[in-house]
Amino acid sequence: MLCRVATQAQNKVMSFDGVNKHVDLGGSVARGIRTIEIWFNLEAAINAQALNYSPLIVRDETTNADEFGLTFLHSSTSNSGELLFYLFTGSNTSYRLYSNSNNWNANQWYRIAAVIHPPQGMMLFIDGIKQNSTSSFLFPTIIPSSSTLIGSCGSSVLFYFNGSIDNLRFSNTALYSSNFTPSYPGLVALSSTIGV
């Protein structure tokens, strides 16, 4: 089921209900990504007592190989309430970064930038601030065999995002390596843009 797109002036915001709405980007758009940028606004606060995963964007493979995603972790995980940026390069090999915080307010816009930098590795930025968690993994996302989904993940048990998402952009270069000042609204297409 597709999400509702609300038009506010010239801006189109994707609205998700946390029950069954998502956007399927297909299998080819998420190839060669080095930067994922996304703005989100939660309908309900997320913290360490979160009952479910809350995915922003995920490519979910049956064997876990070639997966990547940005999702909030639920209370039965060791990093409950934190935002996870992860990449699988095989069924048992994963690289994971976690946000510094596990408390996220409702009705507040947050800016995420997930980066795979060729010499510096994986980095996660929240509102332009580089998070403490990093990884030395250097390679971009590869050719997928399944769809990339906005607002949903899971093969046997499905999880959904509850809130709004705006200004999603994929780039094939690492756009950030240190703290930056986020701009809003309107992520425009750059020469490195795969999709926006």
N, C-alpha and C positions, 0 to 999 in steps of 0.2 A: 504494500500500500504506500502511495506517495504522500509526502508531507504537504501541508498547506503553505502556500507562498503568500505572505502578506505584503502588499505594496504600501510603502510609507514614503511619500514624495517620490524621488527617483530611485529609492533603495528597495530591493526585494529581500525580505527576511524569510528564511525557512523556519517554520513552526512545527515542533514535534510534540506529541501528546504523551510519550512514555509508555504507550500501550501497543501500537502496531504501525506507526508511521515511520518511513525512512525514504531515502533517495538512493537509487541504484545507479552508480556511475559507469557500470559495465567493466569489462576486463582490460581495456587498453589504456585508459587515461592515467593510471597510476604507475607507469613504467619510467624508471630513471629519475625518481624524485630525490632531491637533496634538501628541499625546504617545503614544509607544510605550514601554511598560515591559516588561522581560523579565529573568528570572534564568536563567543557564545554567551548566552544569558540563561540562567537556570530558572525554571518555574518554581522549584523548591530547593532549599539549601542542601548541600552535600557535605557530610562530615564523616568521622570515623565509624559512625553507626549506620552507614549506608547499607541498605538491604540487598541491593543488586549492583551489578556492573552498570555503568552509564556511559555508553560509547558515543564519542563525537564522530570519529571516522575510523573505519576498520576494513581491512581486507582479510577475511577469515578463510583459511585453507583447511581442508579436511585433515591433511597430514601435518599441519602447522608450518610446513615449508613455505617460504616466500610471503609470510604474513607480515603485516605491520598495522599499527593503530595508535590511536589516542583515546583512552578510556579511563573513567574513574573507577577505582577499586572498591569492592564491597567489604563489609565488616569481618568476613572470615579470612581475609588475607592479611599478611603482616604489614602491609602499607595501606590499610583501609582509609578510604576517603581521599587518597592522593591521586593525582592525575598521572597515569602511566603512558609513556611513549615507548613502544617496543617494536622490535624487528626480529623475525625468525629467518634464519638462513638454512635451516634443515629441521627435521622433525624434533631434534633434541638440542638445537643450538639457538639460543635467543640472546638478545641484547636489550636491556631494560633501563630506562631512566624514570625517575620519580620526581614529582613536584616537591618543593620545600614544605608546602602547606597541605593539610588535609581538611581545611575549612573553607567552603565556597558559599558565598551569599546568594540568595535568590534576588532576582531583579537587579542584577549588576552585570555589566558587560565586562568580559575578560578577553584578553588577546593572547593567543598561543602561537608560538613559532617553534616547530620541531625541525632540527637541522642535522644533516649528516655532512660534516665538513671533511673534504678530502684529506688534509693533513692533521686536523684537530679532533676528528671523531664526532660522535653524536652529542648533541646539546639540546636542552629544552629551555625555552624562555617563556615566562609568564609576565604579561604586561611589560615586555621589554627587559625584564630582569633575568639574567642567566641563573638557572637553578644549580644547586650543588652537585647533583647526580650527573655523571658523564660516563661515556664509554669510548674506547679507542676504535670501535668499528668504523670503517671508512667508506663502505660501498653503498651506492644508491639502491633503491628498490628495483627489482628485476621484473621481467615479463611475467605477468600473473596468469593463472589458469582459472581464477574466479573473480567475481565482481568486487569492487570497492564500494562500501556502503556508508552513507552519512546517516547517523542517528540510530544504527542498529548493528548487532553482531550476534554470533552464535550459530552453530549448525544444528545441535539437538535441542538446546534450550535457548530461546531468543531473548535478548535484552535490548531495551530501547531507551533513547534519550528523551528527557522531558524538559523542553525549553526551546530557545531560539538559536539559530546558527546563521551567521552572515559573513560575508567577505572571506570565502575560502579560496586559497590560491596554492597551486602546486608549482614548484620551480625546479629546474634541472641543475641549478647551481646553489651553493650554500650562501644564502643572503646575509647571514648574521654570524658573528663569532664573538661578539661582546655585547654588553648592555646597549639598548637603543631606545628611542622614544617612539612608541607606536603611533601611527596615524589612522584616523577614522573620520568619516567612512571612505569607502572606495579604494580597494586594492585594484590597481590597474594592471593590465598585461604588460610585462616587461619582455625583453628579448629572451630571457630565461624561462618564461612562463610556459608550463605544459597545459594548465587549465586554470580558469578563474571564474 
